[in-house]
Amino acid sequence: MNLELLESFGQNYPEEFDGALDCASLAVTCDFNRRGSLLAVGCNDGRIVVWDFLTRGIAKIISAHVHPVCSVSWSRAGYKLVSVSTDNNVCIWDVLSGECDVKYRFPSPVMKVQFHPRNDKMFLVCPMRHPAVLVKVDNTENPHQIVPLDDEGESDVAWASFSRRGDGKSMRKSIRRLLLPDLKARKTLRRRAGHRMGSGGNSTSFLNKSFFLVNSADRVIRVYNSKDCLSAGKDGDLEPTQKLQDLVNKTMWKKCCFSGDGEYICAGSARQHSLYIWERSIGNLVKILHGTKGEMLLDVVWHPVRPILASISSGVVSVWSQNQVENWSAFAPDFKELDENVEYEERESEFDQEDEDKSVELSQEKREEDVEVDVITNEPVAAFCSSDEDDDSNTLLYLPISPEIEEPEEGWGPEGAPGEELSNKRSGDGKENSSPKKKRPKTLDVSLENAPTDEVHPLTSGRQKDKSGGQGKKGRNNSKGDSKKDRKKH
């Protein structure tokens, strides 16, 4: 992937609708891998659909959970996926085999799960009405740690997220306090900073490079500088670098995220399928993307490299990108687009094997243009590299898919199996993990003190309300339709 060829000289944010990804199941949440080549979508029926984002086709379907998947996250290399469902189960999946490695059972509903950005043996869990939990897969003595808070009685943490390097987390509490624990302390987590901030309520926070944003219940998105936050200390006053809000409609935000380069901020409305895009350096609103009227937004993520957004509403993943205009002059500078046919008079020596009318100076210029281009050396992409990173060559970019042959011949295949059996086996393995022999995952119970065990996941409670409301509407519509039919008969 050459980012220099993808770089545009104009705006670097999506402008229009660019198709939809239908998973055949109702999509709930999604997440891009680190390179943006794969998109994992968690569905309402518990399946995880992995899309090849280059071809816009389904690469793999993992029968993950029985209940709806409410959060998914990729590991750094892309070989692992961590997911959580509304039945309080957190699972780590092997993407290539589609099998579950470890399964964690929590006593309370889990709102979000996130892999460590540098270590696939560590992930962060955000239980409902409980402090965030840091889970270490390979640590048998101390498998999980609770992130320390400012006060033991203040346990209503709304959200938590890793920083870009994974050495700290940002979390927003409903009691107007922002906490920044430090993960560099291996045995015990210590708090590095804590600040009073906006009004309370459900909120989200995501970190990107040296900035992070917080969405609070007062419908204001606050952008903070992490360096200023750490330098202010535990009880210092911290002012946001920017405050973003919808002054006209007073929109409440469902989810907010940074762009891949951190230059733009996207916020999805909680009332409708609308995406607001701000420029971070200036703070001005540059674009509003409107989906179908009447739809409710569930999730939105920004592509890590390109100006592409993926949003979920009504169970379908909508893709937003820039308008691609074909410009053939980039390939041939002397190319001219014609609106109508024009008579062309060719030169006498235009199609000769050797141009006799060509001057010597032009041929010399052509010799100077013949420069050898190195197509063998694989240079690292600057967007995925930093000074402290290791070799990133072992990354899962795409999933292998066997070709589908309509009428395979007998003896086709590595083991010489009959065509029908091989096609059935291939169709079963390509779409869904239907292998009869699956290894039993290692199941661990996570015990949390003072965890609310009687709470119901918001996704489940909201779905039950929609079902009851939908049945009532359906009944009214049917009665109207029946009455119209009766009138026609009479």
C-alpha positions as CSV (number, residue, x, y, z in Angstrom):
1,M,0.0,0.0,0.0
2,N,1.5,3.3,-1.1
3,L,0.0,6.2,1.0
4,E,1.7,8.8,-1.2
5,L,-0.5,7.8,-4.1
6,L,-3.6,7.9,-1.9
7,E,-2.8,11.4,-0.6
8,S,-5.3,14.0,-1.8
9,F,-4.5,17.7,-2.2
10,G,-8.0,18.8,-1.1
11,Q,-10.1,17.8,1.9
12,N,-9.4,14.5,3.5
13,Y,-12.8,13.5,4.9
14,P,-15.7,11.5,3.4
15,E,-18.4,13.4,1.5
16,E,-21.0,11.0,0.2
17,F,-22.6,7.6,0.6
18,D,-20.6,4.8,-1.1
19,G,-22.7,1.7,-0.7
20,A,-23.7,-0.7,2.1
21,L,-22.5,-4.0,3.5
22,D,-25.4,-6.3,4.3
23,C,-24.4,-9.1,6.6
24,A,-27.8,-11.0,6.2
25,S,-28.0,-10.5,10.0
26,L,-28.6,-7.3,11.9
27,A,-25.3,-5.5,12.5
28,V,-24.7,-4.0,15.9
29,T,-21.0,-3.0,16.1
30,C,-17.9,-2.9,13.9
31,D,-14.1,-2.3,14.0
32,F,-11.3,-2.0,11.4
33,N,-8.1,-3.9,11.8
34,R,-4.9,-1.8,12.1
35,R,-4.3,-1.6,8.3
36,G,-8.0,-1.1,7.4
37,S,-8.0,-4.1,5.1
38,L,-10.5,-6.1,7.2
39,L,-13.7,-5.0,8.9
40,A,-15.2,-7.1,11.7
41,V,-18.9,-6.7,12.3
42,G,-20.7,-8.1,15.3
43,C,-24.3,-9.1,14.6
44,N,-27.5,-9.4,16.5
45,D,-27.6,-13.2,16.2
46,G,-24.2,-13.6,17.9
47,R,-22.1,-14.0,14.7
48,I,-19.0,-12.1,13.7
49,V,-18.8,-11.3,10.0
50,V,-15.3,-10.4,8.7
51,W,-15.4,-8.3,5.5
52,D,-12.6,-7.9,3.0
53,F,-12.8,-4.2,2.7
54,L,-10.9,-4.1,-0.6
55,T,-13.3,-6.3,-2.5
56,R,-16.4,-5.5,-0.3
57,G,-17.0,-9.2,0.2
58,I,-17.5,-11.5,3.2
59,A,-14.2,-13.3,3.9
60,K,-15.3,-15.2,7.0
61,I,-18.2,-15.8,9.3
62,I,-17.5,-16.9,12.9
63,S,-20.4,-18.3,15.0
64,A,-19.2,-16.6,18.1
65,H,-22.0,-16.1,20.6
66,V,-25.6,-17.0,21.1
67,H,-26.6,-13.5,22.2
68,P,-26.0,-10.2,20.3
69,V,-22.4,-9.0,20.0
70,C,-22.0,-5.6,21.5
71,S,-18.3,-4.9,21.1
72,V,-15.4,-6.2,19.0
73,S,-11.7,-5.4,18.8
74,W,-8.7,-6.5,16.7
75,S,-5.3,-7.3,18.0
76,R,-2.3,-5.4,16.7
77,A,-1.2,-8.2,14.2
78,G,-4.8,-9.0,13.3
79,Y,-4.7,-12.7,14.1
80,K,-6.9,-12.4,17.2
81,L,-10.3,-10.9,17.8
82,V,-11.9,-10.2,21.2
83,S,-15.6,-9.9,21.4
84,V,-18.3,-9.5,24.1
85,S,-22.0,-10.3,24.0
86,T,-25.0,-9.3,26.0
87,D,-24.7,-12.6,28.1
88,N,-21.6,-11.2,29.8
89,N,-19.2,-13.5,28.0
90,V,-15.9,-12.2,26.6
91,C,-14.1,-14.4,24.1
92,I,-10.8,-14.3,22.3
93,W,-11.0,-15.8,18.7
94,D,-8.4,-17.1,16.3
95,V,-9.3,-15.3,13.1
96,L,-7.8,-17.9,10.7
97,S,-9.3,-21.0,12.3
98,G,-12.4,-19.3,13.7
99,E,-12.0,-21.1,17.1
100,C,-12.3,-19.7,20.6
101,D,-9.1,-19.6,22.6
102,V,-10.2,-18.3,26.0
103,K,-13.7,-17.5,27.3
104,Y,-14.2,-15.1,30.3
105,R,-17.6,-15.0,32.2
106,F,-18.3,-11.7,33.9
107,P,-21.0,-11.3,36.6
108,S,-22.3,-8.0,35.2
109,P,-23.0,-6.7,31.7
110,V,-20.0,-5.5,29.7
111,M,-20.2,-2.3,27.7
112,K,-16.9,-2.4,25.8
113,V,-13.8,-4.5,25.2
114,Q,-10.5,-3.4,23.6
115,F,-7.2,-5.2,22.9
116,H,-4.0,-3.6,24.1
117,P,-2.4,-1.7,21.1
118,R,1.0,-3.4,21.6
119,N,0.3,-6.6,23.5
120,D,-2.3,-9.2,22.3
121,K,-2.0,-10.9,25.7
122,M,-3.8,-8.1,27.5
123,F,-7.2,-6.4,26.9
124,L,-9.4,-3.9,28.7
125,V,-13.0,-4.6,29.8
126,C,-15.6,-2.0,30.8
127,P,-18.3,-3.6,33.0
128,M,-21.5,-1.8,33.6
129,R,-21.5,0.4,36.7
130,H,-18.1,-0.9,37.8
131,P,-14.5,0.2,37.4
132,A,-12.6,-0.9,34.3
133,V,-10.9,-4.3,34.4
134,L,-7.5,-5.0,32.8
135,V,-7.3,-8.7,31.9
136,K,-3.9,-10.5,31.3
137,V,-4.3,-13.7,29.4
138,D,-0.9,-15.3,30.2
139,N,-0.8,-14.3,33.9
140,T,-2.2,-17.1,36.0
141,E,-1.3,-15.6,39.4
142,N,-3.1,-12.2,38.8
143,P,-5.3,-12.7,35.7
144,H,-7.2,-9.4,36.1
145,Q,-6.7,-6.1,37.8
146,I,-9.2,-3.4,38.6
147,V,-8.2,0.1,37.4
148,P,-7.8,2.3,40.5
149,L,-10.2,5.2,41.1
150,D,-10.0,8.4,43.1
151,D,-12.5,7.2,45.7
152,E,-13.6,3.7,46.5
153,G,-17.2,4.8,46.6
154,E,-17.0,6.3,43.1
155,S,-17.4,3.2,41.0
156,D,-19.7,4.5,38.2
157,V,-17.2,4.5,35.3
158,A,-18.9,5.1,32.0
159,W,-16.1,4.2,29.6
160,A,-12.3,3.5,29.3
161,S,-9.9,3.3,26.5
162,F,-6.2,2.6,25.9
163,S,-3.8,5.3,24.7
164,R,-2.0,5.0,21.4
165,R,1.0,3.3,22.9
166,G,-1.0,1.4,25.6
167,D,0.9,3.0,28.6
168,G,-2.2,4.7,30.0
169,K,-5.9,4.9,29.8
170,S,-8.5,7.6,29.9
171,M,-11.8,7.2,31.5
172,R,-14.8,9.4,32.2
173,K,-16.9,9.2,35.3
174,S,-20.4,10.4,35.9
175,I,-19.2,12.4,38.9
176,R,-17.4,14.9,36.6
177,R,-13.9,13.4,37.0
178,L,-11.3,12.3,34.5
179,L,-8.8,9.7,35.5
180,L,-5.5,8.7,33.8
181,P,-4.0,5.5,35.3
182,D,-0.5,4.4,34.4
183,L,0.1,0.9,32.9
184,K,3.9,1.1,33.1
185,A,3.7,-0.1,36.7
186,R,3.6,-3.9,36.1
187,K,2.3,-5.2,39.4
188,T,0.0,-2.4,40.6
189,L,-1.8,0.3,38.6
190,R,-1.2,3.8,39.9
191,R,-3.1,6.9,39.0
192,R,-1.2,9.6,37.2
193,A,-3.8,12.3,36.8
194,G,-7.4,13.1,37.7
195,H,-9.4,16.2,36.8
196,R,-12.8,17.7,37.3
197,M,-14.6,18.3,34.0
198,G,-18.1,18.6,32.4
199,S,-21.5,17.4,33.6
200,G,-22.1,13.8,34.3
201,G,-23.8,11.0,32.6
202,N,-23.0,8.3,30.1
203,S,-19.9,9.3,28.1
204,T,-17.2,7.9,25.8
205,S,-13.5,8.6,25.4
206,F,-11.0,7.7,22.7
207,L,-7.3,8.5,22.5
208,N,-5.4,9.3,19.3
209,K,-1.8,10.3,19.3
210,S,-1.4,13.2,21.7
211,F,-5.1,14.2,21.9
212,F,-8.2,12.5,23.3
213,L,-11.8,13.5,23.4
214,V,-14.6,13.0,25.9
215,N,-18.3,13.0,25.2
216,S,-20.4,13.9,28.2
217,A,-24.1,14.2,28.9
218,D,-24.2,18.0,28.4
219,R,-23.9,17.3,24.7
220,V,-20.5,18.9,24.4
221,I,-17.5,17.0,23.0
222,R,-14.3,18.1,24.8
223,V,-10.9,17.7,23.2
224,Y,-7.9,17.5,25.6
225,N,-4.2,17.4,25.2
226,S,-2.7,14.4,27.0
227,K,0.6,16.2,27.7
228,D,-1.2,19.0,29.4
229,C,-3.4,16.6,31.3
230,L,-0.4,14.7,32.7
231,S,1.5,17.9,33.6
232,A,-1.5,19.2,35.5
233,G,-1.2,16.3,38.0
234,K,-3.9,14.7,40.0
235,D,-5.8,17.7,41.3
236,G,-4.9,20.4,38.8
237,D,-7.3,22.4,36.7
238,L,-7.5,21.2,33.1
239,E,-9.2,23.2,30.3
240,P,-10.1,21.5,27.1
241,T,-8.4,22.7,23.9
242,Q,-11.7,22.6,22.1
243,K,-15.4,22.3,22.7
244,L,-17.5,20.9,19.9
245,Q,-21.3,20.8,19.9
246,D,-24.4,21.3,17.7
247,L,-25.6,24.8,18.6
248,V,-28.7,24.6,16.4
249,N,-30.3,21.2,17.2
250,K,-28.5,20.5,20.5
251,T,-27.7,17.0,19.4
252,M,-26.8,14.3,21.8
253,W,-23.9,12.1,20.6
254,K,-24.0,8.4,20.3
255,K,-20.3,7.8,19.6
256,C,-17.3,9.9,18.7
257,C,-14.0,9.0,17.0
258,F,-10.8,10.6,15.5
259,S,-9.8,10.2,11.9
260,G,-6.8,8.0,11.0
261,D,-4.4,10.9,10.9
262,G,-6.1,12.7,13.9
263,E,-6.9,15.8,11.8
264,Y,-10.7,15.3,11.9
265,I,-13.3,14.4,14.5
266,C,-16.5,12.5,13.7
267,A,-19.5,12.4,16.0
268,G,-22.7,10.3,15.4
269,S,-26.0,11.6,16.5
270,A,-28.0,9.6,19.0
271,R,-31.4,10.6,17.6
272,Q,-30.9,9.9,13.9
273,H,-28.4,8.6,11.3
274,S,-26.3,11.7,11.0
275,L,-22.5,12.1,11.1
276,Y,-20.9,15.4,12.0
277,I,-17.3,16.0,11.0
278,W,-15.1,18.8,12.5
279,E,-11.6,19.9,11.7
280,R,-9.5,19.4,14.8
281,S,-7.0,22.2,14.3
282,I,-9.6,24.9,13.8
283,G,-12.7,23.4,15.4
284,N,-15.1,24.3,12.5
285,L,-17.8,22.0,11.2
286,V,-16.8,20.9,7.7
287,K,-19.4,18.3,6.7
288,I,-22.7,16.7,7.8
289,L,-23.5,13.3,6.4
290,H,-27.2,12.3,6.5
291,G,-28.4,8.7,6.3
292,T,-31.9,7.5,5.6
293,K,-34.5,9.4,7.6
294,G,-35.9,7.5,10.5
295,E,-32.9,5.3,11.2
296,M,-31.0,5.3,14.5
297,L,-27.2,5.2,14.6
298,L,-25.6,2.3,16.5
299,D,-21.9,2.6,15.8
300,V,-19.4,4.5,13.7
301,V,-15.7,3.9,13.0
302,W,-13.1,5.8,10.8
303,H,-10.8,3.9,8.5
304,P,-7.3,4.0,9.9
305,V,-5.7,5.1,6.6
306,R,-8.2,6.5,4.1
307,P,-11.0,9.1,4.4
308,I,-13.7,6.4,4.8
309,L,-16.4,6.1,7.5
310,A,-18.4,3.0,8.4
311,S,-21.6,3.5,10.3
312,I,-24.3,1.0,11.4
313,S,-28.0,1.7,11.4
314,S,-31.0,-0.6,10.9
315,G,-28.7,-3.6,10.9
316,V,-26.7,-2.5,7.8
317,V,-23.2,-1.1,7.6
318,S,-23.1,2.1,5.5
319,V,-19.8,3.2,3.9
320,W,-19.1,6.9,3.4
321,S,-16.2,8.0,1.2
322,Q,-15.0,10.8,-1.2
323,N,-16.4,11.2,-4.7
324,Q,-13.9,9.6,-7.0
325,V,-13.6,11.6,-10.3
326,E,-11.8,9.9,-13.2
327,N,-9.0,12.0,-14.5
328,W,-7.2,10.3,-17.4
329,S,-4.8,13.2,-17.8
330,A,-2.9,11.7,-14.8
331,F,-1.9,8.8,-17.0
332,A,-1.5,10.7,-20.3
333,P,-0.7,14.4,-19.9
334,D,-1.7,15.1,-23.5
335,F,-5.1,13.4,-23.1
336,K,-8.1,15.5,-23.9
337,E,-11.7,14.6,-23.1
338,L,-14.1,15.3,-25.9
339,D,-17.8,16.0,-25.6
340,E,-18.5,15.0,-29.2
341,N,-16.7,13.4,-32.2
342,V,-14.0,15.6,-33.8
343,E,-12.3,15.0,-37.1
344,Y,-8.7,14.2,-36.6
345,E,-6.0,14.6,-39.3
346,E,-3.1,12.2,-38.7
347,R,0.4,13.0,-39.6
348,E,2.1,11.3,-42.5
349,S,4.6,9.5,-40.3
350,E,2.4,9.1,-37.2
351,F,2.1,5.3,-37.5
352,D,5.5,4.6,-39.0
353,Q,7.8,2.2,-37.3
354,E,10.6,4.9,-37.3
355,D,9.6,8.5,-37.2
356,E,11.6,10.3,-39.7
357,D,10.3,13.7,-38.8
358,K,11.3,13.3,-35.1
359,S,14.2,15.6,-34.1
360,V,17.3,14.5,-32.3
361,E,16.6,16.7,-29.3
362,L,13.3,14.9,-28.5
363,S,15.0,11.5,-28.6
364,Q,17.6,12.8,-26.2
365,E,14.9,13.9,-23.8
366,K,13.3,10.5,-24.0
367,R,16.6,8.9,-23.1
368,E,16.8,11.2,-20.0
369,E,13.3,10.1,-19.0
370,D,14.1,6.4,-19.1
371,V,15.0,6.0,-15.4
372,E,15.0,2.7,-13.7
373,V,12.3,2.3,-11.1
374,D,12.9,0.1,-8.1
375,V,9.8,-2.2,-7.7
376,I,11.5,-4.8,-5.5
377,T,12.4,-3.0,-2.4
378,N,9.5,-2.9,0.1
379,E,9.7,0.3,2.0
380,P,7.8,0.6,5.3
381,V,4.6,2.7,5.4
382,A,5.2,5.8,7.5
383,A,1.6,5.7,8.9
384,F,2.2,2.4,10.6
385,C,5.7,3.0,11.9
386,S,7.2,4.9,14.7
387,S,10.6,5.2,16.4
388,D,9.9,2.6,19.1
389,E,8.1,-0.1,17.0
390,D,9.4,-3.5,16.1
391,D,9.2,-5.2,12.7
392,D,5.6,-5.1,11.5
393,S,5.9,-7.6,8.6
394,N,4.0,-10.4,10.3
395,T,0.6,-8.8,10.0
396,L,-2.6,-10.5,8.8
397,L,-3.9,-8.3,5.9
398,Y,-6.3,-10.5,4.1
399,L,-8.0,-13.9,4.7
400,P,-7.4,-16.7,2.3
401,I,-10.5,-17.8,0.4
402,S,-10.7,-21.0,-1.7
403,P,-12.2,-20.4,-5.2
404,E,-15.7,-21.6,-5.7
405,I,-16.0,-24.0,-8.7
406,E,-19.6,-24.7,-9.9
407,E,-18.9,-28.2,-11.4
408,P,-15.6,-29.6,-10.1
409,E,-14.2,-32.6,-11.8
410,E,-13.6,-35.9,-10.0
411,G,-10.3,-36.2,-8.3
412,W,-10.0,-32.4,-8.1
413,G,-8.3,-31.3,-4.9
414,P,-5.3,-32.2,-2.8
415,E,-6.7,-35.5,-1.5
416,G,-8.6,-36.6,-4.6
417,A,-12.0,-36.4,-3.0
418,P,-15.1,-36.5,-5.2
419,G,-16.3,-33.2,-6.6
420,E,-19.6,-33.1,-4.7
421,E,-18.1,-33.9,-1.3
422,L,-15.3,-31.4,-1.9
423,S,-17.7,-28.6,-2.9
424,N,-19.9,-29.3,0.1
425,K,-16.8,-29.2,2.4
426,R,-15.5,-26.1,0.8
427,S,-18.8,-24.2,1.0
428,G,-19.1,-25.1,4.7
429,D,-15.6,-24.0,5.5
430,G,-15.7,-20.8,3.5
431,K,-18.8,-19.3,5.0
432,E,-19.2,-20.6,8.5
433,N,-17.1,-22.7,10.8
434,S,-19.1,-25.9,10.6
435,S,-16.3,-28.3,11.4
436,P,-17.6,-31.1,13.7
437,K,-14.4,-31.2,15.8
438,K,-13.8,-28.0,17.6
439,K,-11.5,-27.6,20.5
440,R,-13.2,-26.7,23.7
441,P,-12.2,-23.2,24.8
442,K,-10.7,-22.5,28.2
443,T,-13.4,-20.9,30.4
444,L,-12.6,-18.7,33.3
445,D,-15.0,-17.0,35.7
446,V,-14.1,-13.4,36.7
447,S,-15.2,-12.4,40.2
448,L,-15.8,-8.7,40.8
449,E,-16.7,-7.2,44.1
450,N,-19.7,-5.0,44.3
451,A,-20.6,-5.8,40.7
452,P,-24.3,-5.2,39.8
453,T,-25.4,-8.7,38.9
454,D,-29.1,-7.8,38.4
455,E,-28.4,-5.2,35.7
456,V,-29.7,-5.7,32.1
457,H,-27.5,-4.7,29.1
458,P,-28.8,-1.5,27.4
459,L,-28.7,-3.2,24.0
460,T,-31.0,-6.0,25.2
461,S,-33.5,-3.7,27.0
462,G,-33.6,-1.4,24.0
463,R,-34.3,-4.3,21.7
464,Q,-37.2,-5.5,23.9
465,K,-38.8,-2.1,23.7
466,D,-38.4,-2.0,19.9
467,K,-40.1,-5.4,19.7
468,S,-43.0,-4.4,21.8
469,G,-43.4,-1.1,19.9
470,G,-43.0,-2.7,16.5
471,Q,-45.7,-5.3,17.3
472,G,-48.1,-2.5,18.2
473,K,-47.4,-0.6,15.0
474,K,-47.7,-3.8,13.0
475,G,-51.1,-4.5,14.5
476,R,-52.4,-1.1,13.7
477,N,-51.1,-1.2,10.1
478,N,-52.7,-4.7,9.6
479,S,-56.0,-3.5,10.9
480,K,-55.9,-0.5,8.5
481,G,-55.1,-2.8,5.6
482,D,-57.9,-5.2,6.5
483,S,-60.4,-2.4,6.7
484,K,-59.4,-1.2,3.3
485,K,-59.8,-4.7,1.9
486,D,-63.3,-5.0,3.5
487,R,-64.3,-1.7,1.9
488,K,-63.3,-2.8,-1.6
489,K,-65.3,-6.0,-1.2
490,H,-68.4,-4.1,-0.2
